[in-house]
């Protein structure tokens, strides 16, 4: 911490005290899911959008996990009941947080929030009864939910989200352990969701549907780990935002895995310092 305590300026007017707080990498990691601080001073003038994006993800995600694990009479078909949460909490909150992360110069968390925020919007639109997408595949008395083309399309989308989560996992290796583990488990969540969709499409029987729900429940188990990691990070982030002492470690990985490249230094932590030659 650096403090200036001058009392009079050139014209004799009193000067106010200014306090500058420099965050170390671990403290910065508690506020932003970014290895180091970006260039500029916008983060000093704007609020921290990370908590909004995190809670915007956790609220609909936790509800989804409970449905995938079939808690208290729910099952995957119960997801239609929470389309509103997908639209207005997951979609809006995460996209707004992602935009502000990009404004602050935090590329990685901004990309994560926007992509998964748009994912919630996609689920909300597909499950919304007002759009009745599944009804378009109903033919010859066979429900659209059992149609091969419909389920294969959903499966291919989940395959794409599996690849996306893998890419995000690679980037998360220099953030913190809970965030990295959460993204890692999302890879298997989407993989098992894709397997369940393929199972229903190719085996639209009672036994096939039961096996598909079993595969989806396995994916829900991985999602449960992501959910626990997410709420762990939420506790740390909200305490760091308000100054409440929090004994929970963040498990910072920014100094543990890999050396920072020059490109990363140019985007984050200000300009690269060149060695100064002495005369």
KABELQUI-V29444 format. One record per residue. N is the residue number from 0. RES is the residue in three letters. PSI is psi in whole degrees, 0 to 359 (999 if undefined). Layout:
n=N res=RES psi=PSI
n=N res=RES psi=PSI
This chain:
n=0 res=UNK psi=134
n=1 res=UNK psi=132
n=2 res=UNK psi=136
n=3 res=UNK psi=134
n=4 res=UNK psi=42
n=5 res=UNK psi=147
n=6 res=UNK psi=331
n=7 res=UNK psi=139
n=8 res=UNK psi=194
n=9 res=UNK psi=328
n=10 res=UNK psi=10
n=11 res=UNK psi=357
n=12 res=UNK psi=144
n=13 res=UNK psi=142
n=14 res=UNK psi=143
n=15 res=UNK psi=154
n=16 res=UNK psi=137
n=17 res=UNK psi=136
n=18 res=UNK psi=125
n=19 res=UNK psi=124
n=20 res=UNK psi=124
n=21 res=UNK psi=123
n=22 res=UNK psi=135
n=23 res=UNK psi=168
n=24 res=UNK psi=321
n=25 res=UNK psi=319
n=26 res=UNK psi=321
n=27 res=UNK psi=324
n=28 res=UNK psi=332
n=29 res=UNK psi=335
n=30 res=UNK psi=322
n=31 res=UNK psi=138
n=32 res=UNK psi=65
n=33 res=UNK psi=136
n=34 res=UNK psi=326
n=35 res=UNK psi=172
n=36 res=UNK psi=141
n=37 res=UNK psi=169
n=38 res=UNK psi=158
n=39 res=UNK psi=177
n=40 res=UNK psi=22
n=41 res=UNK psi=327
n=42 res=UNK psi=341
n=43 res=UNK psi=338
n=44 res=UNK psi=334
n=45 res=UNK psi=162
n=46 res=UNK psi=177
n=47 res=UNK psi=112
n=48 res=UNK psi=354
n=49 res=UNK psi=319
n=50 res=UNK psi=322
n=51 res=UNK psi=313
n=52 res=UNK psi=321
n=53 res=UNK psi=312
n=54 res=UNK psi=327
n=55 res=UNK psi=331
n=56 res=UNK psi=317
n=57 res=UNK psi=324
n=58 res=UNK psi=305
n=59 res=UNK psi=329
n=60 res=UNK psi=316
n=61 res=UNK psi=318
n=62 res=UNK psi=320
n=63 res=UNK psi=317
n=64 res=UNK psi=316
n=65 res=UNK psi=323
n=66 res=UNK psi=319
n=67 res=UNK psi=327
n=68 res=UNK psi=359
n=69 res=UNK psi=45
n=70 res=UNK psi=136
n=71 res=UNK psi=47
n=72 res=UNK psi=0
n=73 res=UNK psi=166
n=74 res=UNK psi=178
n=75 res=UNK psi=334
n=76 res=UNK psi=345
n=77 res=UNK psi=348
n=78 res=UNK psi=336
n=79 res=UNK psi=330
n=80 res=UNK psi=344
n=81 res=UNK psi=27
n=82 res=UNK psi=324
n=83 res=UNK psi=320
n=84 res=UNK psi=323
n=85 res=UNK psi=316
n=86 res=UNK psi=301
n=87 res=UNK psi=340
n=88 res=UNK psi=302
n=89 res=UNK psi=309
n=90 res=UNK psi=306
n=91 res=UNK psi=309
n=92 res=UNK psi=316
n=93 res=UNK psi=322
n=94 res=UNK psi=320
n=95 res=UNK psi=316
n=96 res=UNK psi=319
n=97 res=UNK psi=320
n=98 res=UNK psi=315
n=99 res=UNK psi=329
n=100 res=UNK psi=319
n=101 res=UNK psi=322
n=102 res=UNK psi=322
n=103 res=UNK psi=351
n=104 res=UNK psi=10
n=105 res=UNK psi=86
n=106 res=UNK psi=311
n=107 res=UNK psi=305
n=108 res=UNK psi=329
n=109 res=UNK psi=316
n=110 res=UNK psi=318
n=111 res=UNK psi=312
n=112 res=UNK psi=317
n=113 res=UNK psi=316
n=114 res=UNK psi=312
n=115 res=UNK psi=331
n=116 res=UNK psi=318
n=117 res=UNK psi=329
n=118 res=UNK psi=318
n=119 res=UNK psi=320
n=120 res=UNK psi=322
n=121 res=UNK psi=316
n=122 res=UNK psi=317
n=123 res=UNK psi=316
n=124 res=UNK psi=317
n=125 res=UNK psi=326
n=126 res=UNK psi=349
n=127 res=UNK psi=119
n=128 res=UNK psi=336
n=129 res=UNK psi=331
n=130 res=UNK psi=333
n=131 res=UNK psi=50
n=132 res=UNK psi=320
n=133 res=UNK psi=331
n=134 res=UNK psi=335
n=135 res=UNK psi=343
n=136 res=UNK psi=1
n=137 res=UNK psi=126
n=138 res=UNK psi=142
n=139 res=UNK psi=37
n=140 res=UNK psi=359
n=141 res=UNK psi=123
n=142 res=UNK psi=145
n=143 res=UNK psi=333
n=144 res=UNK psi=345
n=145 res=UNK psi=2
n=146 res=UNK psi=138
n=147 res=UNK psi=313
n=148 res=UNK psi=320
n=149 res=UNK psi=311
n=150 res=UNK psi=326
n=151 res=UNK psi=323
n=152 res=UNK psi=315
n=153 res=UNK psi=322
n=154 res=UNK psi=318
n=155 res=UNK psi=324
n=156 res=UNK psi=317
n=157 res=UNK psi=329
n=158 res=UNK psi=316
n=159 res=UNK psi=321
n=160 res=UNK psi=331
n=161 res=UNK psi=314
n=162 res=UNK psi=320
n=163 res=UNK psi=316
n=164 res=UNK psi=326
n=165 res=UNK psi=318
n=166 res=UNK psi=316
n=167 res=UNK psi=325
n=168 res=UNK psi=320
n=169 res=UNK psi=318
n=170 res=UNK psi=331
n=171 res=UNK psi=350
n=172 res=UNK psi=347
n=173 res=UNK psi=22
n=174 res=UNK psi=267
n=175 res=UNK psi=159
n=176 res=UNK psi=315
n=177 res=UNK psi=318
n=178 res=UNK psi=318
n=179 res=UNK psi=318
n=180 res=UNK psi=322
n=181 res=UNK psi=314
n=182 res=UNK psi=321
n=183 res=UNK psi=316
n=184 res=UNK psi=333
n=185 res=UNK psi=331
n=186 res=UNK psi=313
n=187 res=UNK psi=330
n=188 res=UNK psi=307
n=189 res=UNK psi=327
n=190 res=UNK psi=316
n=191 res=UNK psi=329
n=192 res=UNK psi=319
n=193 res=UNK psi=318
n=194 res=UNK psi=319
n=195 res=UNK psi=320
n=196 res=UNK psi=317
n=197 res=UNK psi=321
n=198 res=UNK psi=314
n=199 res=UNK psi=319
n=200 res=UNK psi=319
n=201 res=UNK psi=346
n=202 res=UNK psi=69
n=203 res=UNK psi=54
n=204 res=UNK psi=176
n=205 res=UNK psi=317
n=206 res=UNK psi=320
n=207 res=UNK psi=319
n=208 res=UNK psi=320
n=209 res=UNK psi=319
n=210 res=UNK psi=323
n=211 res=UNK psi=317
n=212 res=UNK psi=328
n=213 res=UNK psi=317
n=214 res=UNK psi=319
n=215 res=UNK psi=324
n=216 res=UNK psi=324
n=217 res=UNK psi=316
n=218 res=UNK psi=323
n=219 res=UNK psi=329
n=220 res=UNK psi=317
n=221 res=UNK psi=321
n=222 res=UNK psi=328
n=223 res=UNK psi=321
n=224 res=UNK psi=317
n=225 res=UNK psi=321
n=226 res=UNK psi=315
n=227 res=UNK psi=316
n=228 res=UNK psi=321
n=229 res=UNK psi=315
n=230 res=UNK psi=329
n=231 res=UNK psi=314
n=232 res=UNK psi=325
n=233 res=UNK psi=319
n=234 res=UNK psi=315
n=235 res=UNK psi=317
n=236 res=UNK psi=317
n=237 res=UNK psi=325
n=238 res=UNK psi=319
n=239 res=UNK psi=327
n=240 res=UNK psi=329
n=241 res=UNK psi=356
n=242 res=UNK psi=12
n=243 res=UNK psi=128
n=244 res=UNK psi=132
n=245 res=UNK psi=118
n=246 res=UNK psi=354
n=247 res=UNK psi=129
n=248 res=UNK psi=150
n=249 res=UNK psi=343
n=250 res=UNK psi=58
n=251 res=UNK psi=131
n=252 res=UNK psi=359
n=253 res=UNK psi=334
n=254 res=UNK psi=4
n=255 res=UNK psi=327
n=256 res=UNK psi=118
n=257 res=UNK psi=156
n=258 res=UNK psi=142
n=259 res=UNK psi=131
n=260 res=UNK psi=166
n=261 res=UNK psi=324
n=262 res=UNK psi=319
n=263 res=UNK psi=324
n=264 res=UNK psi=325
n=265 res=UNK psi=325
n=266 res=UNK psi=326
n=267 res=UNK psi=157
n=268 res=UNK psi=26
n=269 res=UNK psi=193
n=270 res=UNK psi=156
n=271 res=UNK psi=133
n=272 res=UNK psi=122
n=273 res=UNK psi=148
n=274 res=UNK psi=138
n=275 res=UNK psi=125
n=276 res=UNK psi=137
n=277 res=UNK psi=136
n=278 res=UNK psi=999
